[in-house]
């Protein structure tokens, strides 16, 4: 034993080796000289301790490896985050659907463009710094600072969505601005698409236009980006949900200046889906001819006559083949950065080029309404096909005189009355005279409503007028006056307070042409997705049927046919096909002026097209509107 109390082995002691037993007494020595020296294995408790040390070492190595990746491999990433880089979702605009005519020719499509945009959340936080920002951006963009401020702060300074400050930049200007704004926080040059419209066919009132969504529209429509194009008028507005498509979402990393550093491809994103396409019933070639011939016809009248409208329908389906309002405008000026000078010029133009006269203009109908009066009188048994009366130059009721436009000598029945546009006969049908009892105002109004007057036509455009079917109740309320028989007489020939739109008249004449079905006019034929699959097919919409018997419809048709053969529409007799027609001259402004109307359909035996022409203040329908309709149908059936 040493000085610390430990036993010291003897010089002759040797190590011993365990051979079998686990107890101390069971150790035997292969070499007797090793007895008293160390054993070949440690006890069990020491063995377990070694395993524990091994596990601890492994865990330590794993932690060290992770730390290495965080500190070395991820050092750049961490540095970026520390410097203000961040990840944010960014909407990806979808490609708007295109619009084509009935043969697939484009009417509205997309074209590439650049826009100056700002991310509001990346602007300076201090008001003073922001004002300096706006002033600098004004110098670079030539957009007034106040306008820039209104656009950006109207979106909310915390917004992470892009606000468009100046759209539709020329490429050279976009490149210059990109360079000049490189150090300005949150400013970007955005690559985007804007609309391009065909401008040679008077389509603006139909197609409408798009522009950046307004704050009010943004509030009323969820799920839109502040930089998104939104339909403002026409089909662009009415079919916005179809044309728009579905936004995509991507995750982007931006630096402290709001500039995109990279698109993160390893995180969840969603690709945008293209908008649906619209295939219209519009025949572009017909549309062009209608616009050209109507414009020429108006120009020939001269003076202060400068406006009109024309509508062509397929009477069997209600498909709108063409619709023109003169004057029209170029809807391309509304795309991108609107030319304010041109816009103000349109607004102040007394001819109202932004106004769609075909669907929004309301006018006294004049004699073209007589087809409805004839159908109503026949259906109610007030007259029959062979009911005839002698018609004088005028009817006198008390002190009031109700004249005809000319004296029709001899006996007149309903077909001759339609052919020659006999006012006396239709005064009688509406209000009663001689042996014709008359419908009376209530039944006149009933049939006007059955033919669609006093109600919107239902065409697939966002705005149209309902017109006016006057009644005794309306007159009392609107004018504080009683209803007289003279009011009913005037109603019977389309004068007085009756107001109709050209689209309503086209709808009514189509009803006569097709045998008695009132059909809703439809501009869009099919809605298809990006693969060409039909999303919404065209189907004729029958509003009502059978309210006029086939025999009575045929009698009205014969009267319109007689107008072409021997009446007021004889100019139509030389068309390549047979036709049926009715002229109209509607007085207004104290009978000092008159609107020129004409309605027709062809071929007579198998109608393919129904056409209505109006020239505002043009005078006689047979002198002004009929030649225009004749030229349109002559081209249509000769092409």
ABEGO torsion letter per residue (X at the ends): XBAAGBBBBBAABBBBBBAABABAAABBBABAAABGBBBABBBAAAAAAAAAAAAAAAAAAAAAAAAAAAAAAAAAAAAAAAAGBBBBBBBBBBBBBBBBBAAGBBABBBBBBBBBBBBAAABBABAAAAAAAAAAAAAAAGBBAAAAAAAAAAAEAABABBBBABBGBBAAAAAAAAAAAAABBGBBBBBBBBBBBBAAAGAAAAAEBBBBBBAAAAAABBGBBAABBBBABEAAAAAAAAAAEBBBBBBBBBBAAGBBABBBAABBBBBBBBBBBBBBABBAAAAAAAAAAAAAAAAAAEEABABBBBBBBBAAAGBBABBBBOBBBBAAAABEBBBAAAAAAAAABAAGAABBAAAABBBBAEAAAAAAAAAAAAAAGABBAABBBBBBABBBBEABBBBBABBBBEBBBAAAAAAAGBAAAAAAAAAEBEABAEAEAAAAAAAAAAAGBGBBAGBBBABBBAEBBBBAAAAAAAAGBBBBAAAAAAAAAGBEABBBBAAAAAAAAAAAAAGGBBBBBBABABBBBAAGBBABBBBBBBABBGABBAAAAAAAAAAAAAAAAABAAAAAAABABBBBBBBBBBBBGGGABBBBBBBBBOBAABBABBBBBBBBGAEBAAAAAAAAAAAAAAAAAAX
